[in-house]
Amino acid sequence: MPRSSVNRPISAAEAEVLTWMLRHASVRGPLAHLEPTVPALRVVRHCECGCPTVDFAAPSDADPMLLCDGLGASEDGVRMGVLVFGTDNAITCLEVYQLDRPVRSLPTVTSLEPC
């Protein structure tokens, strides 16, 4: 989907989901070294479809790879997939995608589980 430019700090909800994913849903081994970077992340793009997918500012030479893979649900029960992309030293994207119905909000942290 197309993404619109923005420039804002990461939200508390985004940071909470991202931190949980780094701790529990890594597909690359331990990612604890990325946790201290989460509070300073800046959202530079968001998805235009209305889902909560966001891209973070990253070094220009970043070649992102999948870091984390999980599942979750919103407060109203909408199931979704959650992916984190980045490099060895930077988080570049928090992607949230629909499984059955359109996703309009982040999953609750208590609903998250690794894939």
N, C-alpha and C positions, 0 to 999 in steps of 0.2 A: 504494500500500500504506500501511497505517497506520504511524505512526512513534511510537516511545517516547521520552520525555524522558530525557536524560542531561546531565551537565555535566562535561566532561573536556577536557584539552588535545588538540590534534590529535596523532595518532601519527606516528612517524617515517616509516612506510610511506605513510600518507595524505599527508603533506607532500611526500614524494618524488614520488608520482604527480601530485599537484596542481601542483608546480613544473614537472615535465616538460610537463604539459598547457598551462600558461601560456606556456611558452617555444616549444612546437612545434605546438600544435593550436588556436590561437586562430581564432575565426570573426569577430572584431571588430577585428583589427589588433593592434599591439603591446600587450602586457599586462605589461610589465616593472615598471611602477609598482605592481602588486599583489604581486609576489614578496616584498618585505620584510614584508608582512602575514601571510604563511603561518605562520611559527613561533608567532605569537601567537593564531592561530585557536582558538576553543573549540567543540567539538562539543556541540550542544544537543539533537539528536534523531538517532536511527538507525532504519533501516527494520526492521520487525518480521518480514519474510519470511526473514531470515537473510543477505541480501546485504550488502555493505559500504557501502551508500549512507548518507551522513551530511549533516546540515544544520549550518551554523555560525551562531553568534550574529551578528546583523546589525542595523543601525539599523532602528527600527520603521517608517520611511518607505521602506524598500527595496522596489523594484519589480524583482525579478530578471529577467534575460534570459539567453539562452544566450551563454556566453563562449567555450567550447571544446568540440570534438567529436572524439572519437578512438575507436580500437579497441585491444584488447589481449588478453592471455591469461594465465591463472594458471599457476603452476609445473606443474600437472598437465594443462595443455593446454586448459582450458575457455576458449572465446572469449567476449568480452564487449564491450559498448559502454561508453564512459566519457564523461560530460558534466560540464561545470563551469558552474554558474549563478552570477550575481552582478550587481552594478551597476558603474558606472564606478569606484567607490571601495571596493567590498567584495565578497568571495567569500561566497556564501550556501549553496552546496550542491556536493558531489561525489557524482554519481549514477553507479552502476554497474548495468548491466542485462544480462540474459542474451540471447544470440543463439540458442543451441540447447539448452543444458543449464543448470540452476540454477547461479547464481554464489554462491560462499560465501567468496571471498577477493578481495583486490585483484589487479589484473594486475601482472606483473613490469614494471619500468620498461623493460627491454630489449625487451619485446614490444610496447610502445606505438607507435602510428602515428596520424597525423592522418587524419581522414575527408576 
